[in-house]
Amino acid sequence: MASSASSASKGSSTRAEPADPAATLFVCLFAVQGAVIALSPVLPAVAADFGVSTAAAGQLRTLTGLVAGLSAIAIGRLTARLGLRELLLAGLLALATGSLASAAAPSFAVLAAAQVLVGVGMAVVLSGGLAAAAEWATPDRRAHALSWALLGQPFAWIAGMPAIGVLGTVSWRWGWLAVPFLASLVALVAVARRPATPHREPADGTWQLLAGSPRVAAWALGELFAWAAWAGTLVYAGALFIESYGLSTATAGLLLGLAAVAYFPGNLAARRHVDRSAQLLVTVLPPLAAALVAVFGTLRPAAAFSAAVLALLTTVGAARTIAGSALGLEVCAHRRVFAMRIRTAATQFGYLLGAALGGIALSAGGYPAVGVTFAALFALSALPHLTAVLGGSAD
């Protein structure tokens, strides 16, 4: 009887366990990336619709990134008051509302205002979603959940970019509805089905971690440099193909899409090792990425060669990304939302820094200078980790 009762109790406990969060977090980050790319293929159409220059329309993405970065820093009080499920619901609601408002915007000013809401939603969902990979998954499944969450972003690029482009032949507004808005709704339903999460992080004392813990500070600085290098590479890769080889925009886009597919093997390969070797990976992978991006910028014998180098760089970049995220969750084990807020800010400010430094390098020395600049940033991303280890602060 006791054995039977124990079995029944065990079965009941098993049934009470929440489902694997990997699929839920995948669609959350898919929605975020869908909002990031929603303007890219249709930027000229947006500019023409509102009577502004393409350059001016392009600043909408800058606005979104800046808002997302600042929001990631500023939402400490919100994360202290809400559990992870509630935090994600709030972020997804902001993302869905901003996407819908973008699709319906009657003027460029309204579209810009909608991008502010999109940026806030991006910051909240990225911060909460990656923290949830650690909080919602069992210890032996954390790397799996984190891996699948991060795969939502490249999958949105691969699947969402063509869809937005096709719908853009009718109207640029449809892309906002079909990709980020729809994905946000799906994610809202999935997150709402999760059990309530009472876990809350204190609002005070978190930023002292950067000053008081060399390991946390090393990780944060490394993320900023790594994202500046990687994001900058993505910003200028298409232009390199077009201007170096005379390719059409469509062909360059196809090569970039093929390179994005290389993200998957890098992510999946690193997933097996991040639980034990995240610190090692973020130390040894950036020098390899530095060598590859230097080759990408300086050696351009043929488009196929450059595409292959970019694919290898994407594989290495994917492995470094999951390792960097896992390390942040490790070094801030009791402040995981805070850690992912730092990562979100580093990502967004890294985009701005990489684009700015890449532009300066391109003007000064062409694509070889761009490659060298991003190689230096990748190398700098490893240096804080090496310094922390040699300084005896790895613990």
Secondary structure as GFF3:
##gff-version 3
##sequence-region A 1 395
A	DSSP	alpha_helix	2	16	.	.	.	ID=ss1
A	DSSP	alpha_helix	22	37	.	.	.	ID=ss2
A	DSSP	three_ten_helix	40	42	.	.	.	ID=ss3
A	DSSP	alpha_helix	43	50	.	.	.	ID=ss4
A	DSSP	alpha_helix	54	74	.	.	.	ID=ss5
A	DSSP	alpha_helix	76	81	.	.	.	ID=ss6
A	DSSP	alpha_helix	84	104	.	.	.	ID=ss7
A	DSSP	alpha_helix	108	135	.	.	.	ID=ss8
A	DSSP	three_ten_helix	139	141	.	.	.	ID=ss9
A	DSSP	alpha_helix	142	168	.	.	.	ID=ss10
A	DSSP	alpha_helix	172	176	.	.	.	ID=ss11
A	DSSP	pi_helix	177	181	.	.	.	ID=ss12
A	DSSP	alpha_helix	182	192	.	.	.	ID=ss13
A	DSSP	alpha_helix	208	212	.	.	.	ID=ss14
A	DSSP	alpha_helix	214	245	.	.	.	ID=ss15
A	DSSP	alpha_helix	249	261	.	.	.	ID=ss16
A	DSSP	alpha_helix	263	271	.	.	.	ID=ss17
A	DSSP	alpha_helix	274	298	.	.	.	ID=ss18
A	DSSP	alpha_helix	303	331	.	.	.	ID=ss19
A	DSSP	alpha_helix	336	390	.	.	.	ID=ss20
###
